[in-house]
Every structure is written in C-alpha cells, then in structure tokens.
Amino acid sequence: MRALPTVETQFFTFAKSPEDAFVLESGDRFGPITLAYETWGELNADRSNAILLFHALTGSQHAAGFNPAVQGCEDLWTEECQIGWWNDFIGPGCALDTDRYFVICINYLGRCYGSTGPRSINPATGRPYGGAFPTVTVRDTVDAQMRLLDHLGIQCLLAAVGGSLGGMMVLELATRYPERVRCVIPLAAGHHATTLQRLHNFEAIFAIEEDRNYNYGDYYDGDPPRMGLMLARMIAHKTFVHVDVMEERARGEIVQAEDDLKGYRLRHQIESYMLHQGKKFVQRFDANAYLRILYMWQNFDLRARFNGDAVEAFKPCRHQRYLVFSIDSDVCFWPEEQEELCQALKMADVPYQHITVHSDKGHDSFLLEPRFYAPYLSYVLDETWREIQAGQAAGDRAK
C-alpha cells in the first residue's frame, strides 16, 4: 500500500449578501453558503485538465489521502473518515492520474462535513438551522458546485465522475451544463429514482422522523434521533453490500446482549453485524443531513425537465463521451437502470461505452475493487485528454 499524503479541506463561501443569494430550485433564496472541498494535482495554465468527482450518499470531499480533522465537524470526523474513500483511484499513475489531471471533490450543500447544512449556524437566529434548513435538490447541488468552478476559473471540465448518488449528480451536470464537461462517467447509477429506491428511502425517512428525539429536526440542544438514524442506515446498508459479503464479514462478529433492544436477544452473527453498521454510522453522520440526501434522491428524475423524455435530455450532449458502469450483483442501482440510460444515449446519438463489472460485492464494488474500473477510466480519460490537446493544437495552427 502506497503512503498516504496528508491533505487539508478548503472552504469557499458565496451568496454572502441578499443581492447575491443562491436561488434554489424551489424559488427560495438562500445564503450565505460555504462548500468544503479538497483537490489533488495541479490545475494547468488554461484550466483544461480538471476532473470533478462527486461522492456517494454519505461520502465526503475527502476522496484521497489522509485528513486528520475538518474544521467545524470534528465530532463527526471519526477515524473511518480520515482515510480517503477512493484512495486507490486518485494519485500519480492511478486512474485519476494527478501527474496529469487536477481532481476536485466537493461536499454537497446540506451535508455535514464542512459544507453549509442543518448543523450550520443560521445567521438570522444565531442557532443551527435544524429543521428549518431548506430541501435541496440534485439541481441545487450541481448549481452550487458550478459556483465553485467559476471561482476557480474552470469553464469546461475534462470529466465528471461519480458513483451511486454521485452518478446522478454527474448526469444532472452533463445535461444541465452540457457545454461544461467533455467526458461523463457515472458508476452504478441511474437517471431517475426507481420505485424500489423510493420505498427504501421512505422507510429510512420514516425511521428518523418517527424517532422520539427527532423534534422536527430541532434536536441539537438535546439527544439526537440516534435510534432512527441507526435503523435508516441498516435499511440502506442491505442494498449496498451483497448478502454473501455480509455473511462473510459477519463471521467475525460476537453475538451478545444488546442494550439498544427492548426484549429481543440477538441470535445470529448477521444481526450483530448489521447493528454494528448502524452504530458506527451514527457516530459519523447527522440525521438532518441524511434526511436532506434522501429527500433529494426521492425527487430526482432527469426526465422531468424534458416532459418525461430522457432522449431529449441527452440530445445537447452529443459532443460528450460517456463511460457507463454497471455491477451485475448491484441491488441498489440495478443493471437494468444503466441499460435504460444507455438506450437513451443511443437514441440521442451520444457516444458511449457500457461496461458491466462482474463482482460478488454488490453496489459497493465501485468503492472496493479498483482493478475492475481503473483500466477503463484511464483509457477514456486519456482519449478525452488527447482530443482536447489535439483541438488546442489545431486552434494554434489556425492562428
């Protein structure tokens, strides 16, 4: 394992005045907004080598390296958070080669790892926003990140990359700002929320909001809705990891009495494993932030802006190159979702390559098995980079 360089989270604040307020999809005006982000590699002179990486459901801006602490969220920044979640993909000679590319990852608006969210102080009250924090959509999240790209002077991305919910963000960016990205890489994602996803998400929302400590999101002066958040995570976790992998991991669990249960006695290692996952999660995440993610996912449908027609959504993207990944054992974003996406790309005459990864690890494969993804990522990014350089050379000759 290569040594992990220490990285530091940076912060960008905008919408500092009522005149410059950020307009949400709902029409509400909001601000100020701070986005937490990290970068790897160097931005070149013409700012053409940038890759925007979108994190998954409960991820953070910390995709690679070692980060011991993040200002403002020290209580949630557990040891699990300190190691980058895509270490083996980012770095010199890796798929996202930092000798060539400038990689940036931004914590989403409404989350809890340094970006403005429900835990942040509302300047109008001097107290945390709590339940008063607005509902944020995928469009709002992407629009906010564009403000940071503008600040950095990045007009067109070499690539946008993201897995799971991050893949939804990638597709939103590609269709909402088609002129601002060349290569589009969603991993294990879809272009709309499915019925099964909405059911799982609703179960998780119900679990949190019915916790006796939830108090409509205003719980920061008391006990948090710990049990509801634990249950919400357990509901989701069983779609992220293949059942065979869960059984294998559970073999090391010790079945013992559990104070969080009112009468039931744990009878199997898989129960201990799942309870452990829930307990570990509540140490590093905020329930209000988790609800905002779920609300966002529930409302996502790329087709909505185009009268339900995905083909129309992708017609402005014909100059882009797509690399779509499916995982054959995925039960969170089923492979049929990527097939539907690719059919829309085909009908819109958008160039794409569709890779199906054969893995026994389920949805989380894109986080755990770089060997299945890195060769394709490297190839497509390299080809896109060559095209950009060739275009620049042709432009220079024309002058």
N, C-alpha and C positions, 0 to 999 in steps of 0.2 A: 504494500500500500504506500502510495507516494505521500510525502509530508504535506500537511495542510497549511497553506499560508493563512495568516490572520487577516481578516477583513473587517471593515467597520461600516455600519449602516450610516447612510447620509439622509438628509431631510430637505425637502423642497416644499415651501409654503406659498400658496397663491390664494386668490379671491379674498384678499385682505380687507377690502372695503366694500360697502354696499353697491357701489357703482360697478365693481369688478366681480360681483357674486357669481358663483358657479350655478348655472341653470340646470336643474335635474330634469330627467325625462318627464317627471310629474308636472313640471312647470314651476315648482318651488325654487326659490333662490337660496343658496347655502354658502356659507363660508365663515371664517377662513378655513382652508383645507391644507393639511400637511400630508405629504406622501413620504413614506420611508422606502428607501431603495438601496441596492448595492450594485456595484459594477465590477467587471473583470476585463482585463485587456485595455488597449488604448484606442480611443476614437481617432481615426485618421483625419488628415487635413480637410478633405471635402465631406467628411461625415457620412461616408457611404458604406461603412463596414459594421453598422450597428445591428445587433440581434436583440429583439425584445422577447424576454422569456416570461410567460405567465405561469404562476404557481397553481397548484391544485386546491381543492376545497379548503383545507385547513393549513395550507403551507404558508410560507412567509417569503420575504425578499431575500432570505439567506439561502441561496441555492448552492453555493460552493465555498469551501474553506472553513475556517474556524472563527466564530464570533462569540466571545465570552459573555457579552451583555449588550442590550439595546436600551437606549435611554427611554424612560417612561414606561417600560413594560418588564422591568426586572423581575417582578413577582411571577410572571408567566414564562419567562425565558429560562426554561428548565434545561438540564443537561442534554436532553433529546433535541432541543432546538439549536444547540451550539454548533453542530456539525451540519454542513450544507446538504440539502436534500437531493441534489443532483451532482455530487462531487465528481463522480466518475465520467460525467459528460462534459464538464467545463474545465478548461486548463490548457496549457501548452500541449499540442499534439492530440488533444481529445476531439470528440465530435464537434463541440463548440470551441474551436481552437483559438485560445486567447493570444497566440502569437500573430493571428491574422484578424480576428474579429473583436469587436467591443460588445460585451454582453451586459445587459441591464435587466434586473428583475425588481419589480415594484410591489410592495404590499398594498392590497386593494383598499380603496376607500371603504370605510365601515368596518375594518378589521381591528385587530388588537395587538399588532406587532410594530407600532410606531406611527402608522397612518391614523388620520382622524377617524374616530369611531365612537361607539356608545360610551366607552370609558373615558373619552376625552372631556375636558372641561368646556362647557358651554359658556362663551364669554358674556352672554346676556344674563346668566344666573350665577356664575361662579361655581357651579356644581356639574357633575358629569351629566352628559346628555341623557343617558339611560334610555328609557322607553321613548323619549322624545326625538331620538335620532331618526332621521328620515329613512324611508325604504329606498334602497339604492339598487338600480338595475344593472345588467351587464353593459348596456349602453353608457350609463353614467360612469361605470368603472373604466371603460375604454376611453371615454371622453376626458376623464381626469388624467389618465396616463398620457394622452396626447399633449396636455398642457406641460408636462414634464419634458416630453420630447422636444416641444417647441423651445423650452428654456435651454435645452442642451444643443439646440440648433440642428436637430436631426429631422430632415424633411421627408426622407424616404428610407425605410428600414431595409436592410439586406434580407431579413427574415423575421417572422413572428412565430414563436414556438410555444406550445403549451399542451399539457396532458389533462385529461378529465375535464373539470370545470374550466381549467386554463385553456383547453382546446376550444371550448365555447367562446371564450374571450378572443382567441385567435381568429375565429370565423367572423365574429362581430367586427373586429378591426378591419379584416380583409374586405368585407362588404360595405362597411360604413365609410372607410377611408381607403378605397382601392388604390388610389394614387400614392399611398404612403408605405406600401410594402411590396416586395418583389417575390419572396418565397414564403409560403404559408404551410405550417406543419402542425396539424392537430394530431395528438396521440390519444387513442381510446376516448373519443369524444363524439358528440353529435351536434346537429344544428337546431335542435329543439328539445325541450324536456319531454320525456315519454310518460305514458300513463303509469308505468311501474315506478319510475323515478319520483313522480309526483306523490304516489302513495307512500313510498318510503319516507320522503321528505315530510309529508303531512304527519306521519306517525312521530317523527322526530320533533317537529314543531309542537305537536300536542303534548309530548312528554315534557318539554321545557316549560311551556306556558301553563301547564296544569300543576307544576311543582308549587308547593305551598309558599316557597320563598321567592317566587318569580316577581310578584308585585308589579305586574305590567312593565317590567324592565327596570324599575327603580329599586334595586336591591343593594346598591353599593355601600349603603350605611349599615347593612346587616349581613345576614348569611346569604350567600348566593344560591341559586337553584341547582345545587350540586347533583342531586339525585336525578333530576330531569335531564341535565346535560349528560350524565353518565349513560342513561338509557338511550338518549338520542344518538350517542356515539356507538353504542352497541348495535342499534338498529342499522346504522350505516356500515359499520365495520364488516358485517357479514356479506356485504356486496363488494367489498374491496379486495378481500383475500379469499382465494379458493378454499373450499371446505377441507380438501385434503391437506393443504398447507396449514390451516388452522389446527387440524388434528395433530399434525407433526409437531407444531410449536407447543401445543398443549401438553405433550407428553412430559415436559419438564415441570409442569405446574403441580403444586401440592394442594390437594383438596382439604380444606379446613373450615372451621366455623367462621361465619361471616356476620359482623355486626350490622352491616347495611341491610340485611334481610330480616324480615319480621318473624318468620317462622320456618321458612323453607331451609333445609340443610343441603349445602352443595353436595352433589352425588357423583360428579364426573369432572375430569380434568378440563374438558372443553368449557364447562361453566366457569371454572376458576380463571381460565384464560380470558374469556370474554369479559368477566368482571374486572380483571386486571387492566384490560384495554380501556374500559370506561374510566376507572380510577386514574390511570395515567393521563388520560386526556383532560380531565377537569383540572389538573394541575397546570396545564399549559394553555388553556383557552378560555375565552369569556363567552358566557351563554348568549348575551345580546349579540355579539359579533357572529356567533354561529347561526342565530336566527336570521340575521341580515343576509348571510350567504344562502340559506335555504329559501328565503323569500325571493332572492334574486334568481336562483335556479328555477323555482316554480314558475316564474314569469317569463322565462326565456323561450322565445320562438323566433328564429331568424326570418321566418317566412312572413311574420305579421306585418312588417313594413312594406311587403310586396304582395298584398292581398292573398296571402297564403301560398304564394308560388316561389319555391326555392330556386327554380331555374332563373327567374327574373332577378333574384337576389345576386346570383353569381355572374350574370352577363357583363357587368362592368369589370370583371376580374380576369378577362381573357389574357391580359399581359402578365398575369401572375403564374407561378409554378407551385403546384400543390403536392405534398407528400403526406398521405393519409395512412395512419397506422391503426390496425385492428388487433385485438388479442383474442384468440379463439376460445379462451376459458373465461372471458370477461362477462360477469353477470350484473355489472353496474351500467356500463355502456355497451350493450350487446353488439356483436359484429354486424348485425343487420342495420344498425344505425349508420355505420360507416359505408355500408353498401348503398343505403339510401342517399347519403351525402355524395358519394361518387357518381351515382346515377344523375343527380342534379348537375354536378360539374360537367359530366359528359354531354348532357343535353344543352348546357350553356356554352359548350365549346371551350372549356377551360382545361389546359394541360394538367394532368395529374398522374401520380403513381400511387397505387394502393398496395400496401404491404400487410399481410396477415402474419402476426407473430404467433408461433405455436409454443405455448407456455403452460405449465401447470400451476402458475402462481396467481392467475386471475388478473383483475383490474390493476393491481399494484405492480404488475410486471414492468411497466414503463419506468418505475422508480428503482427497481431492484436488479434488472438484467440488461445492463448497457450493451452487452455483446450482441443482443438481438436487434438493436436500434442504431448503434453508433456507425456502422458501415454505411447505412443508407443516409443517415443525417449528414455524414461527412461528404458523401458523393454529391448529394443535392445542393448542399451549401457551396461546395467547391464549384459546381457547374454554374450556379447563380452568380457567384463572385467573378468567375471568368467572363460571363456575359456582361456584367457591369463594367469590368475593366476593358473589354473589347469595345463596348459602346463609348466609353470615355476616350479610348484611343482613336476611334473613328471620328468623334467630335473634334478632337485636337487636330486631326489631319484636315478636317473640313475648314478649320480656321486658317 
